[in-house]
Amino acid sequence: MAPEVRAVQERAAGSSFYLAMRLMPKPEREAMFAIYAYCRAVDDIADDGIGAPAERRAALGRWRTDLDALYGGGNPTLTAFLAAIVTRYGLRKEDFVAVIDGMDMDIDAQTQAPDLATLDLYCDRVASAVGRLSVKIFGMDEEPGFALAHHLGRALQLTNILRDLDEDAGLGRLYLPREYLSDAGLQDRDPTATIADPAIDGVCRKVAVLARQHYDDADRIMRQRPRGRIKTPRLMSAVYNAILRETEKVGWAPPRHRVSLGKARLIGIALSVGLLG
């Protein structure tokens, strides 16, 4: 196992993602951790609050160039740990590139109270693109696999946005859609000021409705029992559904606290959907 992959595996230990990965055979599990390592690497560049935007864009550019080498028969360095799984599972370059495009959106502040179309594009790049890579590893056929990636990726990302309001505001980010903010009379684009307004609760509940629609569509696809290993996406859907429900119970009016599920709850969810035992 490449050092990059081993490092993120250790970093993820105890998380819902790690539990989901443990359900997979070793080759597929290690492939998923390699994708996770790639995503963590480019995400860390975008989240680096020290480097200037131009420096972070340049760093992401080096990953783009390295992907060109990986897929063009060159000698990649940054992405060398992906070479085996790209070949084995037929992973598409455009999906790896899409993740970088999403990180660029963060650096360029395109996700500062984005309109709904831009928010959807962002979710596609940072989450559904990862799903499109993942369903290849799950062995799913392209049509149901990409449809599942579309809906489940968006559901998970919207849930993360709703759970991480304060953390994102600390990074100067506000992912809530402009249309919903305007409807609530929230015109201030300063993230900290915006999420301090009690009206933010209504905005977030509208976003939760969007997330729920995507969960429903993803679960409908999985109930049709498409070919492939779907235990992992089933568990991710169940866990993040639970996080969304708990967050809805608490609400988003300040003061807030970030909802998390303990290990016992995670195991209980896995048992409830028949994934363990």
Secondary structure, 3 states (H helix, E strand, C coil): CCHHHHHHHHHHCCCHHHHHHHCCCHHHHHHHHHHHHHHHHHHHHHHCCCCCHHHHHHHHHHHHHHHHHHHCCCCCCCCHHHHHHHHHHCCCHHHHHHHHHHHHHHHCCCCECCCHHHHHHHHHHHHHHHHHHHHHHHCCCHHHHHHHHHHHHHHHHHHHHHHCHHHHHHCCCECCCHHHHHHCCCCCCCHHHHHCCCCHHHHHHHHHHHHHHHHHHHHHHHHCCCCCCCHHHHHHHHHHHHHHHHHHHHCCCCCCCCCCCCHHHHHHHHHHCCCCC
